[in-house]
Amino acid sequence: MGAFGARDMLVKTLSRLVAPLLVLAIALVLIGQERPIAAALTTLIKPITPKDAEPWTLALVFAALAFLATRVIDLLLWRGVLPRRSGIQTPALLKSLVAGVIWLIAITLIASIPFGQSITGLITASSVVLAVVGFALRGMIADFFYGITIAVERPFDIGHWIQVEPGLVGQVMEMNWRATRLLTNDHVSVTVANSQIAQMNLRNYSIPQPWFRWSMKIVLDFEVTPEEGERLLVSAARSVADSASVPREPDARILSFKEEGVEWELRYWMPDVGRFPHVQAAVHRAVYENLAMAGRRPARERKELFVGPLGREREREQTIRDSWLDRVDLFATLAPEDRRTLAALSRRRDVPQNAVLVHEGEEGNSLFILREGLLQVSVGGQTVGRIRPGEVMGEMSLLTGAPRGATVIADTPCLLQEVTATDLAPLLDHSPGLIEQMGAILEARQNRNAQALSAGEDGGTSQRGSTGALMVDRIRRFFRHAGPH
């Protein structure tokens, strides 16, 4: 505020106090002069005697003090402290209530002290009036005073996400002395009375941090081991970028044992309430995909009648779990019997969290298929992506004999299947189309890594037209496989 603005405000403030101060000064002069002033008044107003003028001058003093008190409260409180603390204008109802109380006190003093009248009747009548008005406006008055409490204590602010009752979560869009307006995730505007907010257990999801923890529950079969259940659920939460951006780790734990299976709870982190539906749906989808890739499914109540050996049903379930290779795109063109052969030849690898699976630049002659968990891929010390269940890594070294192009670290405990060149060579003769498919996958993987490393630069786009053909040629040469005639 400039010098002229401050001076203008000072002039306005003083001008508001001139009238009550002038009235007070006149009353004090009248009291000080007493008889002479009173005698002068009798010449103007015949019914008033000098003796009778003294109560009127004292009454004028009380009226002037009431006038001055309302002006001072208006300047200091209504136009000063409260608007600065709450950010909103003081409602006219509050100003009128306070002014009414001050004038009621002044009138009571005038009636009792200068004029010596009994104030019992006045108090009785005013009490009845106040009781009737208060009962009629009790809801509005309660909202009003709770609004003052909220404005002073500030349990939430504009833009905060709060829950005022079960099932009602919204972003604060507007606050006034009577109610608070919220906007839910469904873009529905809800107005809640301040008295209702004050009587509920308020939850503020925006302080001290905008992120918070959420959970989902799922019942898995008893056949799912604790290590496998934790691996499936935690890796699903960590694969969702919005949840993984929160500087807190998800976790999974066993809650209870039910008749149909083991009840698990996955606790993960929401970046903020505004993205709640999207993140929740993404986590649920990731859990579903991880379970499907592992050949697992949520447990359900079973009422089955087996006719024949129970082992036959166990064999069928084991076959479902062993068909994990059918869900890997890289080997989709293989015949079913070739996929079963390759799955049988592959070797299981259990990798603990934070273990380095391969180092960039080292020799390698195998590829890995991630069945459970999450892998982190880095090139030159820079993270370029993550490998999720069902994806393949290390195929460049296996198919072309090139050194490892990236460092791969287990982001969670992982279960992998390792396939060597010796395992794969006979299958390329049976499925020539597999070479072209592998070449296309290698091309896509290199382009993705180049984009991550270049951070928006060209990333080798000018050469992408021939990369796929070059990859296919390198695979044929490495495996000494003749091309189509």
Stockholm file with secondary structure:
# STOCKHOLM 1.0

chainA/1-485         MGAFGARDMLVKTLSRLVAPLLVLAIALVLIGQERPIAAALTTLIKPITPKDAEPWTLALVFAALAFLATRVIDLLLWRGVLPRRSGIQTPALLKSLVAGVIWLIAITLIASIPFGQSITGLITASSVVLAVVGFALRGMIADFFYGITIAVERPFDIGHWIQVEPGLVGQVMEMNWRATRLLTNDHVSVTVANSQIAQMNLRNYSIPQPWFRWSMKIVLDFEVTPEEGERLLVSAARSVADSASVPREPDARILSFKEEGVEWELRYWMPDVGRFPHVQAAVHRAVYENLAMAGRRPARERKELFVGPLGREREREQTIRDSWLDRVDLFATLAPEDRRTLAALSRRRDVPQNAVLVHEGEEGNSLFILREGLLQVSVGGQTVGRIRPGEVMGEMSLLTGAPRGATVIADTPCLLQEVTATDLAPLLDHSPGLIEQMGAILEARQNRNAQALSAGEDGGTSQRGSTGALMVDRIRRFFRHAGPH
#=GR chainA/1-485 SS CCHHHHHHHHHHHHHHHHHHHHHHHHHHHHHHHCHHHHHHHHHHCTTCCHHHHHHHHHHHHHHHHHHHHHHHHIIIIIIIIHHHHHSSCCCHHHHHHHHHHHHHHHHHHHHHTTSCCCCHHHHHHHHHHHHHHHHHTHHHHHHHHHHHHHHHHCSSCTTCEEEEETTEEEEEEEECSSEEEEEETTCCEEEEEHHHHHHSCCEETTSSCSCEEEEEEEEECTTSCHHHHHHHHHHHHHTSHHHHTSSSCCEEEEEEECSSSEEEEEEEEESCGGGHHHHHHHHHHHHHHHHHHTTCCBCCCCCCCCCSCHHHHHHHHHHHHHGGGGGCGGGTTSCHHHHHHHHHHSEEEEECTTCEEECTTCCCCEEEEEEESCEEEEETTEEEEEECTTCEESHHHHHHCCCCCSEEEESSCEEEEEEEHHHHHHHHHHCTHHHHHHHHHHHHHHHHHHHHHHTSSCTTGGGHHHHHHHHHHHHHHHTTCCCCC
#=GC SS_cons         CCHHHHHHHHHHHHHHHHHHHHHHHHHHHHHHHCHHHHHHHHHHCTTCCHHHHHHHHHHHHHHHHHHHHHHHHIIIIIIIIHHHHHSSCCCHHHHHHHHHHHHHHHHHHHHHTTSCCCCHHHHHHHHHHHHHHHHHTHHHHHHHHHHHHHHHHCSSCTTCEEEEETTEEEEEEEECSSEEEEEETTCCEEEEEHHHHHHSCCEETTSSCSCEEEEEEEEECTTSCHHHHHHHHHHHHHTSHHHHTSSSCCEEEEEEECSSSEEEEEEEEESCGGGHHHHHHHHHHHHHHHHHHTTCCBCCCCCCCCCSCHHHHHHHHHHHHHGGGGGCGGGTTSCHHHHHHHHHHSEEEEECTTCEEECTTCCCCEEEEEEESCEEEEETTEEEEEECTTCEESHHHHHHCCCCCSEEEESSCEEEEEEEHHHHHHHHHHCTHHHHHHHHHHHHHHHHHHHHHHTSSCTTGGGHHHHHHHHHHHHHHHTTCCCCC
//
